[in-house]
């Protein structure tokens, strides 16, 4: 194959590559003349150094040519690989979702060559094409890109010292797209060390670069196997700083940075990462984020506070000392988003294990009334009931919360997830039934009484411990007269008798109590039915 059979200048990279190649060849010719000079006036060490430099330059040019030559033509198949002419010079069109894998692969290699060899304008056009390719062809293009090319060529473009701002912004946008498009490409770019450059851009890049880098970091750290590396790169302080409203970052940047912070704290197994977060000033920033106007930032903040507070008493003390309880309560009272409320209840539940926090929460009738309302909401009922169970509630508060008793009975019966919700519901209900007015109110609720009797039936509610509804019956039967009569009228006696025979704890005492102590007379006067 002769060089004349290929149209070299048909590819836009040659005008970039050829001048530097000619310069290297001229330099080599000059050095070769010096090698034949017996006097060698410049010295052997200088000559050897010049040879090494020229040789390295030539190697780079050969590498670039190897990238480029396969893109200049394609074999016809019938004429043989060496029989090529200008008619076979490739003009690449942008692939579509219906393009073959071979066409996408060839286009990817062309993009790679432009990123490695091209000038600033060609690099920008290549990055624009890459973004469009990832958007239109998805994971196929992303997987081919990381398989076919050296991904470091793209990571290198994030270096602020060597590239223009426009190129860095396009490069980091491409990295973010690769991270979100395919698990394979996300794994490859992480393993090639992209987190370090991304964190540097998040710390000191332009507004656009910071936004894209925050997006890429959030996606990469969504895999717990990757999130640990943020601390290794010294990135915790960078993420915390990016979450501050005072740093001037966009809402999108702060949203993604807060998601990354959540990913890091969730993935941290030991206490070192959490301690590092506290030392870097995470708690005040997290409390500030609770008051943000963006719901995602608020959720991420509450989630981080929950994980930190769950990590030990020392963390809870630090969080409470910085005024966390009042900040969380402010969001609790203003929140009308069920999903956000679920996130707010988690740190409140954990912090309620502290004596001081529990005392504050138990003494607020406004808080307890709102908490009782939440027991009727599916998203929040388990957390709300669990939080109530942790508190010492006054009689006045119990009277105020009577309206949630029906929801607690239903919660017992439905055996909702997570496991143990029915136990919490029963115990909270028994606590509320220590007030006489509450006992009367629940016994008058026909639907709740029907549900309670159904739970007593040994043949129903598999998986429900029968001592739970029995404990509720015992609490209701504290009142003589109306409450006991309503329990009997609802049909509880026949089921309690069966539970007595099954030796269920409390069943005999409950049966004696609702029968007014006339156990034998009751059995002789009632015909038991199955």
N, C-alpha and C positions, 0 to 999 in steps of 0.2 A: 504494500500500500504506500503510495507516494503522498507526500504532504500536500501536493497540488490537488489531490482528489478530495480534500476537505476544505470547506469554506471557513477558514479560521475566524474571520471577523463576523460570521453569521451569529455568533454568541456575544452578548453585551459584556461578558466578563473579560474578553481578550484585550480590549483597550485598557483595562485596569492592570492586567497581568503582564502584558508585553513590555512596557517601558522598564519595569523593575527587573524583568528577566534579561533584557538587553544590557542593562546596567551591570548585572552580575556577570554576564558573559564578557563584557569589556574589561571588567576588573580581573577576571580569570586570565584573559589574554595578557594583560599587563603583568600579572604575577608569573605567568609562564615564561615571559621574556626575562624577568628578573631571575628566574631559576637557572637560565642558561648563562647568566652573567657570572663568570668565574670570580670576579672581584667581590661580588656580593657586598657592596658598600653599606647596605642598610643593616647587615647583621642577620644571622640565622634565626634568632629568636623572633625578630620582627617579621621575617619572611614566613616562618611557621605559623605565627598568629594570623597573618593576613590570609594564608591558605585555609586555616580552620574556619575563619569567618566566611570566606567566599564559598567554601564547601558546604557549610551549613545553609547559606542562602540558596545555593543550588538545590540542596535537598528539599527545601521548602517549596521552591518553584516546581520541582518534579512532582511533589505531593499535590500541589494545586493543579498541575496538568493532568495527573491521574484522576482527579475529581472531575475535571472538565471534559476531557476527551470522550468519555462514554456518552456525554450529553449532546455531542455534536452530530451524531449520526446513529442510525439504527440498521442492523443487518436486514436484508430483504428476504433471507431464507433461501430463495432459489438461486441467487447470484453469488452467494458465499460471503463470508465476513470480510474478506480483503478487497472485494470488488465493490467499492463505495464511491459515490460521486456527490455532486452538489445537490442532486435531486433528492437525496436521502437525508439532507440536513434537517434536524428536528426543530419544528416550531411547536413548543408545548402549549397546549390549551389547559385552562383551569379545570381540574376534575370535578365531576358532579357525583352525587350519591350513587348513581348507576354506573360510574366508571369502573373499569376492571382494577384489580389489585395491582397489576403490572403498571397501568397508567398512573395510578396514585403513587406507586413506589418511584417511578421515574421522575415524577413532578417533585417529590420529596427530596430526591437526590439533587435535583436542580436548585431547589431552595437552599439546600445545605451548601452547595458550591457558592452561591451568591453570598451567603452569610460569612463564609470563610474568606473568599477572594475579593468580593465586591467592594466598591467604595461606599460612602455613606448613603448615597441615593439608592443604590442597588440593594443595600441592606434593608433600608426602610421598605422598599417595594416587596422584598422577599418576606419580611415580617408581616406586612399587610396581607400578602397571599397566604401565609401560614395561618393567620387568624381566621381568614375566610374559609380555608380548607378545613380547619378544626370545627368551625361552626357548621359547615355543610356536610362533612363526611364523618364527623364524630370520632368514635373510638377506633375505627379502622385506620383513619389518618394518624391519630395520636400514636397508636401502637407501631405503625410503620415508621413514623418519624423517629421514635426512640430506638427502633431496631436497625434502621438503615444508616443513621448518622451518629456522629459523636456529639452527644447532648451538651458536652462542655462548651461547644462553640456558641450555643445559645446562652448558657450560664455566664460565659465570659463577657457577653454584651451587657450584663448588669453592672459591670465595673464602671463606676462613675468617672474614673480617671482617664479612660480611654475612649469613651463614646459620648455622642451628643445626647442631650436630654430627650430628644424625640426618639432616638434609637433605644435608649434605656426604657422609655415608657412602653414602646411596642414590644420590646423583649420581655419585660415583666408581665405584660398582658398575655403574651404567648405562653409564658410559664404558668400563669394562672389558668389559662385554658387547658393546657396539658394536664394540670393537676386535677381539674374537675371533669375532664372528658373520659378518662380511662384509669382504672386501677393499675394497669400495667405501667402506663406512662407516669402516674403519680409515684409509684414505687421506684422507678428508674431515676427520676429527677431528684428524689429524696436521697437515694443512695449515692448520687453524684455530688452531694453536698450543697444543694441549692438553698438550704435554710439560712446559712450564713450570709450570703449576698442579699437574700430577701429581707433579713432582719436589718441589715445595714441600710437598705433602701427605705424600709419603714421608719428608721430612725432619722434619716437625713435626706431623703429623696424629695422630689417635687410632689405636689398634691396628687397628681395623677399616678405617679410611681408608688406613692404610699398607699393609695387606695387599692391598686392592683396587687401589690406585695402583701397587704393585709388579707386580701381575698385568697391569694395562693397559700399563705401560711395557715389560714383557717381550714382550708381544704386538706392540706397535707397533715395537719395535726389532728384532723378528725379521726385518723387511724391511731389508736393508742400506741401502736408499735413505733410511731414516728414522733409522738408528742414529747417524749422524754428528751429528745435532742435539743429542744428550745433552751432548756437550762444549760446543756453542754455548750451551746454557742453563746451563752451569756445573754439570752434573749428575753428573760423574764422582765428585767427593768425596761427593756424596749417596749414590750407589750403593755406594761402598766402605764408607761408614759403616753403611749398611743391612745389609751382609753380616756385620758384626761381631756376635758372640754377646753381647758386653757391652752393646749398645744396647737390649737387651730386646725386639727384634722377634720375632715368631713364626717358627717354622720355615718356614712358607709364605712369609712376607715375605722371609726370607733366601734361600730357594730361588729366588724370582722375581727378586730383586735380583741374585743371582749369575748368573742366565740373561741378564739385561740387560747385565751387565758383560761376559759372554762375547760377546754380540751386538755390543757396542761395539768390543771389541778385534779381533774378526774382521773387522768392516766398515772398520776404520781402514786407510787406504791408506798414508799417510805415517807418519813416526815421532812427530809432534807429540802425537797422542792417547795413544800408548803412553808417551811421556815424561811426559805429564801424569799418567797413572795411577801411574807410579813416584814422581813428586814428591808425589802425594797419599797415598802410603803404601800402595799396593796390594799390594806383595809380602808384607809381614808378614801382612796379612789373608788373602791367598790361601793362604799356608802354614798359617795357623790353620784355614782351611776344609777343608784336606786331612784334618784329624782330626775333622771333623764326623760325626755319626751318620747324616746323610742322604746317600744315594748321589748324588742329583742335585747337591747342593752340592759334593760331592767331585769329581764329573766336571767341573762348570763351572770349579772352581778349577784342576784339572789342565790343562784346555783353555786357560785364560788363561795359565798358566805356560808351556805349550808355545808359544803364539803369541809371547809376550814373548821367550822364550829363542831363538826362531827369527829374531828381528828384528835380531840382530847380537851380536858378541862383548861389547860393553859391557853389554848387557842380561844376558847369561849370567854375566858377572863379578858384577854386582849381585845376581843371584838366588842364586848359589853363596855369596857372602859372607854372606848372611842365613840360611844353614843349610838351603837348599832340598834338597840331596841327601839328607841324613839323614831329613828329613820325608817325601820321596817314597818312599824305601826302606822306611820304616815302613809306609806304606800298601801298598807293593808286597808285602811279606811277609805282611801280614794280609788281603789282598784275596782273596776267593773268588768275586767277580762278574766273569765274562768281559768284559762290556761296560765295567765300570769299569777292569779291568786294561788294556784297550786304551788308555784315556785316560791311565793312569799311565805306560805305556811310552813315550808320545810325548815328554813332557818329558825322560825319562831318555835317550832316543835322541839328542835334540838336545844335552843337557848333556854327553853322552859325547864330544862333539867337543872338550871342554876337557881338557887334559892331566891336571889334578888330579883331575877327576871320573872320567876313564877309568882312571886308576891305582887309585882307590878301588874302582871296580866290578870291574876285572880281578883284584884281589886277594881278592875275597870268593867263596870256594867255595860258600857257601850261596846267594848271589845267582845265580851261574852255573848251579848245579844247578837252581834254580827256573826260570831262563830257558830252560834246555834242555827242561824239561818243557812249557813254553808253546809250543814249536815244534810240538808235536803237537796244539795247539788251533787250530781254524780262525780264530777271531777275532783271535788274537794272533800267529800264526806269522810273518807278514811283518815286523812290528815287532820281535819277539824275535830273528829271524835278522839283521835289519839292525843291531840293537844289538850282537849278538855279533860281527858283521863289523867293528864299530868298535873292538873291544877287543883287547888283546894278551893272549892266554890262555896260561897256563903249561901244561906237559905234564901235570902232575897234574890240572889242571882239564879238559884235553881227555879224559883217561881217564875222569873223572867224568861227562862229557857224552856218552859213547859211545851212550847209549840214544836220542839224538835223530837219529842218522844215517839210520835208515829213514824217518823223517818228512821229512828233508831231501831224500832221493831222490824220495819221493812229491811233495814240493813242486816239485821240478824238472819232474817229468813232467806235472803238472796245469796248468802255466802259469797260476797263479792271478793274480787282480788284487790289488793294483795291478801294473802292468807293471814288470818288472824283478825280481820276486820269485824267479824261477827262477835268475837270475844270482847273486843274493845267496846263495841256497840252495847253489848249486854251489861258490861260493867258500868258504863256511863249511865245507862238507863236505870240500873239499880240505884245508883247514887242520886239521880234526880227523883226517884220514887221515895226517897226518905222524907219528902215533904207531902203532907196529907192532901193538900189541894191538887198536887200532881197525880197522886194515886187515883183520886176521884175522876180527874180529867181523862186519864188514860183508860180507866175502866168504862167510861161512857163512849169511848171511841170504838164503835162496833167493828170497823175494819181491822183495827189493830188487835182487838181481842180475838177475832177470827184467826188472824195470822198467828197469834201467840198459841192458841189451842192447836192449830195445825202443826206447829213446831213440837208440841208435846207428843204428837202421835208417833209411836215407835216405828211405824211402817213408812214414815215420810221423812224428808229432809236428811237423806243419807249424807254422812259427813259432818252433821251438826251434832255437837255434844249436847245431850239432852239435859245436862245439869245447867245449861245456860238459860233456856226458857223456864226451867224449874226455879232458878234463882229469881227471875222476874216475877213469877207467880207468888213466891214467898214474900217479895217486897210488896206486891199489891195486896196480899192477904193480911198485911199489918192492920188494915182497917176492918173493923167488924161491920156487918150490915151490908150496905150497898155494894161495895167493891167485891166482897166475897160472893154475894148472890149473883153478880154479873159474871164472875168467873165460872161459877157452877152452871149458870144458864147457858154459857157459851159452849159447854160440853167438856170442861177440863177434867172432870172426875174420872171418867172412864179411862182416859189416857194416863192419868197419874197412877191409877191402880195398876195398869200394865207396867209402868216404870218402877212401881214399888216391887212388883214381882221380879223385875230385872235388876233390882238392887241399885237403882240410880240414886246417887247421893242427893239428899234433900227431898226426894219425891214423897216419902212417907210423912215427913213433917209438913210439907205443903198440902197434902191431902187432908191431914188432921186439922190444919189451920183453916182451910176453906170450908170444912164441914163443921166448924165451930166446936171441935173436940169430941163430937158425938160420932166417933168413928164406926162403932158397931151398929148403931141405929141407922147410919147412912147406908151401910152395906146391906142391911136387911130390908130397906125400903126402896132401894133403887134396883131396877133390873138392868144389869150391865149389857151393853150391846157392843159388838165388835165394831 
